[in-house]
Amino acid sequence: MNGLLLVGHGSRAPESVKEMDEVARLVAAGLPAVRVGLGFLEMADPPAGLAFDDLVEQGCEQVVVLPLMLLGAGHSKSDVPAVVWEARERHPAVDVRMGSPLGVSHALVAMLGHAVYDAGGDGLPLLVIARGTSDPDANGDAHKAARLVAEWTSAPFVHTAFSGVTGPLVPEGLDVFARLGHRRMAVAFWFLCAGTLVQRARDDVATFAARTGVEVVDAGYFGPDERLVPIVVDRYRQALAGVPPAVNCDLCAYRAAWPGREGRVAQSIGVGHSHLAVEHRH
């Protein structure tokens, strides 16, 4: 029997966990011959490792571990590989493979582009809000995603802002539109599911709109959507076919030194904010 373990970041927001559960349910419906499980790296249960063990207990002899994440940051490059490594240590008889994160794809750009259209934001200047990371490559991909969504929606101007860790932060990103004199704009979230970060960003948008009088059209985030299923299934089948997880080796901070991040080069996997990290073990 084959299994698929979807690994999410995790959130303290019940709505986020509920939506991730719904994504997993949709994927399971799209792969009826595969046992689909869901686990998290932090802040939510079950931990990814225990979710993997559960698939083995259900009789899975081959399991693909897939980061249910949009950007290939540290969690996809370090923590999820650690889940795979430890699973192989615990279950040497199981064929364990790792898939790629969802990344920046035509299908995802189309989904968010259509959301902007449906919200009435096509042709408006666009702010795309993404989850900030300490990984330069992932932050660069967020800017790429923003540009592609802007191309899809004919936005005359596009800017990218982040929920934290790196800048510009959401209030700073919003202020650019006011300083440029835009009186109406669209906002879209390069986020898979709801959570504290999305709500905090929406609070920032509401404060900005009240202070400046700029009308902001909210196109939302991806959320549980049947259109995600073919993307996940494609990543699953790539892993079965032996396609290695997609990473940008030239720009990856774990392979090439970045100023202030030199210590990440060749860093051991699983060093970070996850159930595998030392701070969670002890």
Secondary structure as GFF3:
##gff-version 3
##sequence-region A 1 282
A	DSSP	beta_strand	2	8	.	.	.	ID=ss1
A	DSSP	alpha_helix	14	30	.	.	.	ID=ss2
A	DSSP	beta_strand	35	40	.	.	.	ID=ss3
A	DSSP	alpha_helix	48	57	.	.	.	ID=ss4
A	DSSP	beta_strand	62	67	.	.	.	ID=ss5
A	DSSP	alpha_helix	74	74	.	.	.	ID=ss6
A	DSSP	pi_helix	75	79	.	.	.	ID=ss7
A	DSSP	alpha_helix	80	90	.	.	.	ID=ss8
A	DSSP	beta_strand	95	98	.	.	.	ID=ss9
A	DSSP	alpha_helix	106	118	.	.	.	ID=ss10
A	DSSP	beta_strand	126	130	.	.	.	ID=ss11
A	DSSP	alpha_helix	136	153	.	.	.	ID=ss12
A	DSSP	beta_strand	158	162	.	.	.	ID=ss13
A	DSSP	alpha_helix	170	179	.	.	.	ID=ss14
A	DSSP	beta_strand	184	190	.	.	.	ID=ss15
A	DSSP	alpha_helix	196	212	.	.	.	ID=ss16
A	DSSP	beta_strand	215	218	.	.	.	ID=ss17
A	DSSP	three_ten_helix	226	228	.	.	.	ID=ss18
A	DSSP	alpha_helix	229	240	.	.	.	ID=ss19
A	DSSP	three_ten_helix	262	264	.	.	.	ID=ss20
A	DSSP	alpha_helix	278	281	.	.	.	ID=ss21
###
